[in-house]
Amino acid sequence: MTDDLRRRRIKFRAWHRGTREADLMIGGFANRHLDSCDEGGVAWFEAMLEENEVDVMAWALGTRDAPARFHGPLLDALRRLDYVAKVSR
């Protein structure tokens, strides 16, 4: 699989988590950060997408601690929440 196809697949999965809230949070995060990731960051995204979206959202909001394997600069960026687009009703 090419790197471009791999990243497109990750973004698709990030935007199709099951709830609108998870899509906006995880998809928005992928849109903001995935393109600048090296191989390790791409692997981090793939592993994160295997986790339950409720858990990932809890890590981002700081209501639950993430497993040690996810700690690092990408988790720090996830916790900033500056990538979530405002949605009007």
DRENSE-613435 format. One record per residue: residue in one letter; x, y, z of N, C-alpha, C, O in turn. Coordinates in pm, whole numbers, padded with zeros to 5 digits, always signed. Each point is the difference from the previous one (the first is absolute). Layout:
BEGIN
aXYZXYZXYZXYZ...
***
This chain:
BEGIN
m+00085-00117+00000-00085+00117+00000+00090+00124+00000+00098+00007+00075t-00131+00089-00158+00078+00123-00004-00025+00083+00125-00101-00017+00069d+00195+00107-00040-00014+00086+00117-00124+00088-00013-00072+00021+00098d+00046+00030-00219-00117+00085-00022-00129-00077+00026-00091+00052+00066l+00081-00172-00117-00119-00081+00023-00018-00032+00148-00111+00002+00052r+00220-00031+00015-00004-00030+00143-00055+00119+00078-00086-00017+00086r+00134+00135-00116-00047+00121+00071-00145+00031-00035-00076+00042+00088r+00036-00061-00212-00141+00022-00036-00090-00098+00074-00109+00037+00044r+00153-00160-00031-00078-00101+00073-00014+00038+00148-00107-00015+00058i+00216+00065+00001-00004+00044+00139-00099+00115+00016-00082+00000+00092k+00088+00097-00182-00093+00114+00010-00145-00046-00016-00088+00049+00071f+00063-00141-00161-00136-00051-00016-00047-00064+00130-00110+00028+00047r+00193-00113+00010-00037-00067+00125-00017+00100+00114-00087-00018+00085a+00169+00123-00084-00011+00102+00105-00131+00076-00010-00055+00043+00102w+00004-00024-00223-00125+00073-00021-00124-00088+00005-00111+00050-00015h+00128-00179+00035-00115-00093+00003+00008-00086+00125+00015-00122-00009r-00027+00186+00125+00015-00068+00128-00132-00049+00057-00001-00092+00081g-00109+00152-00121-00128-00048+00051-00089+00107+00060-00122-00012-00001t+00184+00117+00055-00080+00112+00051+00055+00129-00061+00118+00007-00036r-00202+00091+00027+00043+00127-00057+00112+00063+00084+00095+00057-00054e-00108-00067+00186+00099+00057+00089+00137-00065-00021+00102+00069-00009a-00101-00201+00001+00127-00071-00022+00056+00032-00138+00121+00017-00015d-00208-00009-00085+00046+00034-00135+00068+00137-00001+00108+00016-00056l-00172+00082+00119+00057+00135+00003+00131+00005+00075+00094+00067-00043m-00087-00137+00156+00122+00003+00080+00112-00078-00066+00109+00054-00022i-00133-00179-00009+00107-00086-00052+00031+00034-00146+00116+00001-00040g-00219+00026-00039+00021+00040-00138+00070+00134-00012+00091+00017-00081g-00134+00078+00163+00065+00131+00000+00146-00010+00040+00086+00069-00056f-00058-00155+00154+00138-00021+00043+00083-00060-00113+00113+00043-00024a-00167-00141-00046+00071-00061-00113+00025+00103-00110+00110+00006-00055n-00210+00075+00024+00018+00104-00103+00111+00096+00037+00077+00043-00087r-00068-00008+00214+00098+00100+00043+00141-00059+00007+00097+00069-00033h-00083-00195+00076+00133-00049+00035+00056-00113-00086+00122-00017-00006l-00206-00060-00059+00049-00120-00067+00100+00029-00112+00099-00072-00013d-00124+00174-00067+00087+00027-00114+00143+00036+00039+00092-00017-00079s-00072+00066+00201+00135+00037+00044+00068-00111+00080+00110+00020+00050c-00174-00135-00038+00057-00110+00079+00103-00080-00078-00011-00019-00122d+00110-00028+00196+00095-00096-00056-00060-00140+00015-00115-00014+00041e+00191-00089-00074-00049-00137+00008-00050-00036+00140-00102-00067+00014g+00174+00111+00088-00042-00029+00137-00134+00064+00033-00083-00061+00068g+00063+00182-00115-00128+00068+00023-00114-00067-00073-00111-00011+00053v+00137-00034-00175-00104-00070-00077-00037-00130+00071-00118-00035+00009a+00218-00036+00041-00026-00124+00075-00079+00031+00127-00088-00078+00039w+00118+00191+00027-00073+00043+00120-00148+00020-00036-00088-00046+00072f+00062+00115-00182-00138+00022-00044-00072-00132-00024-00114-00018+00043e+00179-00073-00113-00063-00129-00028-00033-00074+00128-00107-00059+00011a+00197+00061+00086-00026-00067+00127-00113+00069+00076-00084-00066+00060m+00083+00199-00062-00105+00076+00069-00137-00031-00058-00099-00007+00073l+00093-00011-00205-00129-00028-00065-00053-00139+00034-00117-00028-00023e+00201-00058+00076-00045-00132+00045-00067+00007+00136-00066-00094+00043e+00082+00206+00025-00059+00018+00133-00144+00049-00013-00041+00054-00103n-00034-00074+00209-00139+00046+00005-00003+00152-00001+00077+00065+00071e-00165-00007-00154-00004+00146-00011-00035+00068+00132+00043+00112+00024v-00120-00177+00060-00033+00057+00131+00127+00015+00083+00018+00100+00069d+00070-00198-00076+00127+00009+00072+00087+00110-00056+00058+00078+00076v-00047-00070-00208+00083+00104-00063-00052+00138+00038+00079+00090+00030m-00209-00072-00032-00057+00129+00038+00029+00031+00146+00026+00115+00035a-00032-00215+00051+00031+00020+00142+00146+00039+00019+00032+00083+00086w+00058-00141-00166+00142+00038+00009+00015+00146-00040+00074+00075+00063a-00143-00035-00169+00009+00137-00049-00053+00099+00103+00056+00108+00018l-00164-00144+00047-00062+00089+00098+00067-00007+00137-00028+00083+00087g+00116-00180-00069+00071-00013+00127-00080-00067+00110+00037+00009+00117t-00146-00077-00153-00081-00068+00101+00047-00144+00024-00044-00065+00094r+00132+00018-00179+00058-00134+00014+00143+00006-00051+00028+00066-00100d+00062-00134+00170+00139-00001-00043+00018-00099-00115-00054-00111+00004a+00128+00150-00103+00029-00087-00115+00104-00104+00041+00083+00027+00087p-00086-00144-00149+00106-00098+00024+00136+00059-00035+00011+00087-00086a+00091-00134+00153+00135+00054-00017+00047-00002-00145+00077+00088-00041r-00121-00186-00037+00047-00009-00139-00047+00118-00086+00053+00021-00108f-00152+00055+00156-00049+00115-00076+00058+00132+00050-00024+00104-00062h+00099-00106+00172+00055+00125+00053+00105+00055-00094+00075-00075-00063g-00070+00207+00054+00098+00066-00086-00060+00123-00064-00108+00046+00040p+00177+00009-00139-00044+00127-00059-00136-00006-00070-00073+00099+00002l+00038-00211-00062-00131-00007-00065-00113-00003+00102-00105+00060-00023l+00124-00128+00134-00103+00003+00105-00011+00142+00057-00111+00047+00027d+00223+00020-00010-00003+00139+00047-00080+00087-00097-00080+00083+00042a+00101-00104-00172-00074+00076-00101-00148-00035+00004-00085+00088-00016l+00052-00216+00036-00140-00042+00010-00068+00071+00116-00117+00037-00011r+00187-00019+00119-00058+00063+00121-00020+00150-00014-00075+00060+00077r+00142+00003-00174-00016+00146-00016-00139+00037-00053-00050+00108+00028l-00011-00198-00103-00135+00020-00054-00013+00124-00088-00111+00049-00020d+00220+00001-00033-00006+00120-00084-00030-00032-00146+00004+00089-00086y-00033-00212+00057-00026-00047-00135-00147-00030-00025-00038-00033-00113v-00045+00045+00215-00143-00032-00014-00072+00122-00060+00000+00109+00056a-00060-00132-00172-00071+00108-00068-00130+00033+00073-00066-00088+00056k+00031+00214-00057-00127+00041+00057-00109-00035-00100+00013+00023-00120v-00120-00079+00171-00112-00042-00086-00122+00081+00041-00036+00004+00118s-00028+00059-00216-00123+00071+00029-00118-00092-00025+00008-00091-00082r-00113+00115+00150-00119-00085-00013-00098+00061-00094-00106-00057-00023
***
